[in-house]
Amino acid sequence: EVQLVESGGGLVQAGGSLRLSCAASGFTLDEYAIGWFRQAPGKEREGVSCISGRDGSTYYADSVKGRFTISSDYAKNTVYLQINSLKTDDTTVYYCAADGRRRADILCHIGIDARGAVGYEYEYWGQGTQVAVDS
């Protein structure tokens, strides 16, 4: 019954902001690692950020560090990705994913974009939401 529903994408000008939402059902956030990924056409999937279900620690890829913020609202069972200072390179489809396995949480601590985590597949995925940044 695990489901993830994403929203918040859209078209914005460079330098603007968006807040992506990932509404979760069928599980509680303190039991699952939540990751945000993005994949543009012709490019490899990139792990952007994650938040640990074990301790709430967060991780950011270098390409988004300082601009992106991941957070969890436990009351709403929703994970957010606040994106500031948008760049044209941020244009792509963003996906949230959830995984209740311990390995996912460990890899979140190591780094969602770490070499050892690239081959790991999260259990559950949302449908994706499009982010388009206009110059």
NUDO-659861 format. One line per field, with one value per residue: x, y, z of N, C-alpha, C, CB in turn. Coordinates in steps of 0.05 Angstrom, whole numbers, plus 32768, in hexadecimal, padded with zeros to 4 digits. Atoms other than C-alpha are relative to their C-alpha. Glycine has a CB too. Example, Ala and Ser with C-alpha at 12.3 -4.5 7.8 and 13.67 -1.06 7.14 Angstrom:
REM residues 2
n_c1 <- [8012/7FF0]
n_c2 <- [7FE8/7FE8]
n_c3 <- [8000/7FFF]
ca_c1 <- [80F6/8111]
ca_c2 <- [7FA6/7FEB]
ca_c3 <- [809C/808F]
c_c1 <- [8012/7FF1]
c_c2 <- [8018/8016]
c_c3 <- [8000/800E]
cb_c1 <- [7FEC/8009]
cb_c2 <- [8001/8009]
cb_c3 <- [8019/7FE3]
This chain:
REM residues 135
n_c1 <- [8010/7FEF/8004/7FF3/800D/7FF0/800C/7FF0/7FEF/800B/7FEE/7FF7/7FE8/7FE7/7FFE/8018/8002/8016/8001/800C/800C/8003/8014/7FFD/8015/7FF9/7FE9/7FF9/7FE6/7FEB/7FF9/7FF7/7FEF/800C/7FEC/8008/7FEF/8008/7FF6/8006/7FFD/7FE5/7FED/8002/800F/7FEF/800A/7FFE/8002/800F/8003/8000/8016/7FF6/7FF9/8007/7FE9/8004/7FE8/8003/7FEB/7FF1/800C/8017/7FFB/8003/8018/8016/8004/8014/800B/8017/8016/800A/801C/800C/7FF4/7FF8/7FE4/7FFE/7FE6/7FFF/7FEC/7FFB/7FEC/8001/7FEF/800A/7FF7/8012/8017/8003/8015/7FF8/800E/7FFB/8000/8000/7FF5/7FFF/7FEA/7FEA/7FEB/8006/7FFA/7FE3/7FF6/8007/7FEB/7FE7/8003/8012/7FF2/7FE6/7FFB/800B/801D/800C/800E/8016/801A/8014/8017/8019/7FFB/8016/8003/7FEF/800B/7FEE/7FF6/7FF5/7FF5/7FFD/7FEB]
n_c2 <- [7FE8/7FE8/7FEE/7FE6/7FED/7FE9/7FE7/7FE8/7FF9/7FEB/7FF0/7FE8/7FF3/8005/7FF1/8003/8016/8013/8014/8019/800F/801D/800A/801D/8010/801C/8003/7FE8/7FF6/8008/801B/8002/7FEB/7FF2/7FF4/7FF1/8005/7FF2/800D/7FF2/8012/8005/7FFF/8014/7FF7/7FF4/7FFD/7FE4/7FFC/8015/7FFC/801A/8006/8008/7FE9/7FE6/7FF2/7FFA/8000/7FF2/8002/7FE7/7FEF/7FF2/7FF8/7FE3/7FF6/8012/8008/8015/7FFF/8012/7FF8/801A/7FFE/8003/8016/7FF5/7FF7/7FE9/7FF8/7FE3/7FFA/7FE3/7FF8/8014/7FFD/800E/801B/800F/8008/801D/800D/8006/8016/8008/801D/8009/801B/8007/8012/7FF3/7FF9/7FE6/7FEC/7FFF/7FF2/7FE3/7FF4/7FFF/7FED/800C/7FFF/800E/8015/8018/7FFE/7FFC/8018/8007/7FF8/7FFD/8011/7FF3/7FE8/7FF0/7FFE/7FEB/7FE6/7FF2/7FE6/7FF3/7FE6/7FEF/7FEC]
n_c3 <- [8000/8000/8016/7FFF/8012/8002/800A/7FFC/8016/8011/800F/7FF1/800B/7FF2/7FE7/7FF1/7FED/8000/7FEB/8008/7FEB/8004/7FED/7FFD/7FF3/7FFD/7FEE/7FF1/8009/7FEE/8006/801B/800C/8017/8011/8017/8017/8019/8018/8019/8018/8009/7FEA/7FEB/7FE9/7FEC/7FE5/7FF8/7FE3/7FF2/7FE4/7FF3/7FEF/7FE5/7FEF/800C/800C/801D/8012/8019/8014/8001/8015/7FF6/7FE4/7FFC/800E/7FFB/7FE5/7FFD/7FE5/7FFC/7FEF/7FF7/7FFD/801B/800E/801A/8002/8012/800B/8005/8014/8003/8014/8015/8018/8017/7FFD/7FEF/8010/8004/7FF1/7FE5/7FF5/7FE4/7FFD/7FE4/7FFC/7FE4/7FFA/7FF2/8013/800B/7FEC/7FFE/8018/7FFE/7FEF/8010/8016/8014/801A/7FFD/8013/7FF6/7FFE/801B/800A/7FEE/8009/7FEC/8003/8009/800F/8009/801C/800A/8005/8013/7FF9/8017/7FF9/8017/7FFD]
ca_c1 <- [8000/803C/802E/8053/8031/805C/8049/8066/808B/8082/80A3/80CC/8101/8149/8156/8110/80F7/80CB/80B4/80A8/807C/807B/803C/8046/8013/8017/8053/806E/80AA/80D0/80D4/80EB/8124/810A/8133/812B/8146/8146/8151/8154/814C/818C/81AC/81B8/818B/81A8/819C/818F/817E/8165/814D/8157/811C/8148/8160/8148/818E/8191/81C1/81CA/81EF/8225/8200/81C6/81E5/81D3/8198/816D/814F/812C/80FD/80C7/8084/8073/802D/801D/8048/8066/80AD/80BF/80F8/8101/8127/8145/8170/8159/8187/8177/819F/816A/8138/8121/80EF/80F5/80E1/80D9/80E5/80DD/80FF/80F5/8132/816C/819C/8178/8180/81C9/81D5/81B1/81E4/821D/8201/81C7/81F5/8231/8250/823A/81F2/81E9/81D4/81A3/815A/8127/80E9/80B3/80B0/8083/806C/809B/8090/80AD/80D9/80E9/8116/8113/814F]
ca_c2 <- [8000/802E/8069/80A9/80E4/811D/8165/81AA/81A9/81DF/8213/8249/827B/8270/8287/8276/8242/8206/81D7/8190/8164/8119/8101/80BC/8088/8041/804E/8080/80AB/8095/8050/8060/8084/80B7/80CB/80FF/80EF/8111/80F8/8121/8102/80E2/80E9/80B9/80BC/80E7/80E0/8127/8121/80F1/80F1/80B8/8096/8080/80C3/80F8/8108/8125/8122/814D/8143/8177/8192/81A8/81B4/81F8/8200/81C3/81B1/8170/816C/813F/8152/8116/812F/8132/80F7/8121/812F/8170/8187/81D2/81E9/822F/8254/8228/821F/8209/81CA/81B7/81AD/8165/8135/812D/80ED/80DB/8095/806F/8032/8010/7FE4/7FF3/7FF5/8031/8057/8045/805C/809D/80AA/8099/80C2/80B6/80C9/80A1/806F/8036/804E/8058/8010/800E/8011/802E/8004/8036/8070/80AA/80BE/80F8/8142/816F/81A9/81D9/8215/824C/8279]
ca_c3 <- [8000/7FFF/7FD3/7FC3/7FA3/7F8B/7F7D/7F79/7F38/7F04/7ED9/7EFC/7EE9/7EFB/7F42/7F58/7F89/7F8C/7FC2/7FAD/7FD7/7FDF/8003/801F/8033/804A/8077/80A8/8099/80D6/80B9/8073/8051/801F/7FE4/7FAE/7F69/7F26/7EE0/7EA1/7E5C/7E46/7E8A/7EC3/7EFF/7F36/7F80/7F99/7FE2/8016/805D/808D/80AD/80E7/80FF/80CF/80B6/8070/8036/7FF9/7FB9/7FAE/7F71/7F9C/7FE0/7FFB/7FCD/7FDC/801F/802F/806A/8087/80A4/80CE/80DD/8093/8081/804A/8035/8014/7FE8/7FEB/7FAE/7FAE/7F7C/7F44/7F09/7EC3/7ED2/7F05/7ECD/7ECE/7EEC/7F37/7F5A/7FA3/7FBA/7FFB/8017/805A/8055/8082/8048/802B/806C/8070/8029/8038/806F/8040/8007/7FD8/7F9E/7FB8/7F8A/7FB6/7FB6/7F6B/7F5E/7F98/7F85/7FB5/7FC0/7FB0/7F81/7F72/7F2E/7F27/7F21/7EEB/7EFD/7EC5/7ECF/7E9C/7E91]
c_c1 <- [8011/7FFB/800E/7FF4/800F/7FF1/8013/8012/7FF2/8016/8007/8018/8018/8002/7FE7/8000/7FE8/8001/7FF1/7FF6/7FFE/7FEE/8001/7FE8/8008/8018/8004/801D/8017/8009/800D/8014/7FF1/8015/7FF2/8014/7FF6/800E/7FF6/8003/801D/8015/7FFA/7FF0/8013/7FF1/8006/8002/7FF2/7FFE/7FFC/7FE6/8009/8004/7FFB/8017/7FFB/801B/7FF9/8017/800E/7FF3/7FE9/8004/7FFF/7FE8/7FE7/7FFE/7FEA/7FF6/7FE8/7FEC/7FF3/7FE1/7FF1/800B/8009/801D/8001/801D/7FFD/8017/8002/8015/8001/8011/7FF3/8008/7FEE/7FE7/8000/7FE8/800C/7FEE/8006/7FFD/8003/800A/8002/8016/8017/8016/7FFB/8007/801E/800C/7FF9/8015/801A/7FFE/7FEF/800D/801B/8002/7FF3/7FE2/7FF3/7FF0/7FE9/7FE6/7FED/7FE7/7FE9/8006/7FE6/7FFF/8012/7FF1/8015/8008/800D/8009/8006/8015/7FF6]
c_c2 <- [8019/8010/801A/8011/801A/8018/8017/8009/8016/800E/801A/800C/7FF9/8013/7FFE/7FE8/7FEF/7FEF/7FE8/7FF1/7FE3/7FF6/7FE2/7FF4/7FE3/7FFB/801A/8007/7FF8/7FE3/7FFC/8016/800B/800D/8010/7FFB/8011/7FF3/8010/7FED/7FFE/8001/7FEA/800B/8009/8001/801C/8003/7FE9/8008/7FE5/7FFC/7FF9/8017/801B/800F/8003/8000/800F/7FFB/801B/8014/8011/800A/801E/800C/7FEF/7FF9/7FEB/8001/7FED/800D/7FE6/8000/7FFC/7FE9/8008/800A/8016/8003/801D/8005/801E/8004/7FED/8008/7FF1/7FE2/7FEF/7FF6/7FE2/7FF7/7FF8/7FEA/7FFD/7FE2/7FFA/7FE3/7FFB/7FED/800F/8009/801C/8016/8003/800F/801D/800E/8002/8015/7FF4/8000/7FF3/7FE9/7FE6/7FFF/8001/7FE8/7FF8/800B/8002/7FEF/800D/801B/8010/8003/8015/801A/8011/801B/800C/801C/8010/8015/801C]
c_c3 <- [8000/7FE7/8005/7FEA/8001/7FF4/8004/7FEA/7FEF/7FF1/8010/7FF2/8011/8018/8011/8012/7FFB/8019/7FF6/8018/7FF8/8017/8001/800E/8001/8011/800E/7FFA/8012/7FFC/7FE5/7FFA/7FE8/7FF0/7FEA/7FEA/7FE9/7FE9/7FE8/7FE9/7FF7/8016/8015/8017/8016/801B/800A/801E/800C/801D/800D/8010/801C/8012/7FF4/7FF4/7FE2/7FF2/7FE7/7FED/7FFE/7FEC/800B/801D/8003/7FF3/8005/801E/8001/801D/8001/8013/8009/8004/7FE6/7FF1/7FE4/8002/7FEB/7FF6/7FF8/7FED/7FFD/7FEB/7FE9/7FE8/7FE9/8000/8012/7FF1/7FFB/8010/801B/800B/801E/8002/801E/8002/801E/8008/800D/7FEE/7FF4/8014/8003/7FE8/8000/8011/7FF0/7FEA/7FEB/7FE4/8002/7FEC/8008/8001/7FE4/7FF7/8012/7FF6/8018/7FFA/7FF2/7FF5/7FFA/7FE2/7FF3/7FFC/7FF1/800C/7FE7/8008/7FE7/8005/7FFB]
cb_c1 <- [7FEE/801E/7FE2/801E/7FE2/8019/7FE5/8010/8005/7FF0/7FF5/8006/7FFC/8018/8004/7FE8/8000/8000/7FF2/8015/7FE5/801B/7FE4/8019/7FE5/8004/8019/7FFC/7FFF/7FF7/7FE8/7FE9/801B/7FEB/8011/7FFD/7FFE/8008/7FF9/8012/7FEF/8007/7FFF/801B/7FEF/8008/800C/7FE9/7FF2/800E/7FE7/8018/7FF0/801A/801D/7FF3/8019/7FF2/800A/7FFD/7FF4/801C/7FF8/7FE8/801B/8018/8005/8003/7FF8/800C/7FF8/8009/7FEC/800D/7FF8/8004/7FED/7FEE/8013/7FF7/8009/8002/7FFA/8008/801B/7FE3/801C/800A/801C/7FF7/7FFF/801A/7FF4/8000/8007/7FED/8017/7FE4/801C/7FE6/8009/800C/8002/7FE2/7FF4/800C/7FF5/7FE4/8004/8005/801A/7FE6/8003/8004/801D/800B/7FF8/8016/8013/8006/7FF5/7FF8/7FF7/7FEC/800E/8002/7FE3/800C/7FF8/7FF3/8015/7FEC/801A/7FE5/8016]
cb_c2 <- [8000/7FF7/8004/7FFD/8005/7FFB/8006/7FFD/7FE8/8013/8007/7FF9/801E/8004/801C/7FFF/800B/7FEE/800C/7FEF/800B/7FF1/800A/7FFA/8004/7FF4/7FF7/7FFC/801E/8005/7FEE/8001/7FF4/8014/7FEB/801E/7FE2/801E/7FE3/8019/800B/8013/801C/7FF6/7FE9/801C/7FEB/800F/801B/7FE5/8013/7FFE/7FE9/7FF1/7FFE/8011/7FF0/801B/7FE3/801E/7FF8/7FFA/7FF0/7FEE/7FF5/800E/8000/7FE6/8018/7FE4/801C/7FE5/8014/7FF8/801A/8019/7FE8/8018/7FE8/801A/7FEE/8011/7FF2/800C/8002/7FFD/7FF6/800D/7FFF/8012/8010/7FF1/7FE8/8018/7FE6/800E/7FF3/8002/7FFD/7FF4/7FF2/7FEC/7FEC/8002/7FF8/7FE4/7FF3/8003/7FF0/7FE4/800A/8010/801C/7FF6/7FFC/7FFA/8017/8006/7FEA/8009/7FED/801E/7FF6/8002/7FFA/801C/8007/7FF8/800E/8003/7FFF/8002/7FFC/800E/7FF9]
cb_c3 <- [8018/8002/7FFB/7FFD/8006/7FF0/800D/8018/7FEF/8010/7FE5/801D/8000/7FED/7FF9/7FED/801C/7FE6/8019/7FF0/8007/8000/7FFA/8010/7FF1/7FE6/7FF0/801E/7FFE/801D/8001/7FEC/7FF8/800A/7FF3/8006/7FF9/8002/7FFF/7FFD/7FE9/7FEC/800D/8008/800B/7FF7/8013/7FF5/8007/7FFD/8006/8012/7FF5/7FFC/8007/8013/8005/7FFD/7FFB/8005/7FE5/7FF7/7FE9/8000/8009/7FF7/7FE2/7FEF/8012/7FF9/8008/800B/7FF2/8019/800C/7FF0/7FFF/7FF9/7FF8/800E/7FE8/8019/7FE5/801B/800E/7FF7/8005/7FE6/8009/8017/7FE6/8008/7FF1/8012/7FF1/8014/7FF1/800C/7FF3/8007/7FE7/8015/7FEA/7FF9/801B/8000/7FE7/800C/8019/7FF4/7FF5/7FFF/7FF7/801C/7FFB/801A/8010/7FEC/7FFF/801C/7FEB/8003/801B/8017/7FE6/800D/7FFA/7FE6/801B/7FE5/8018/7FE9/8011/7FF9/7FED]
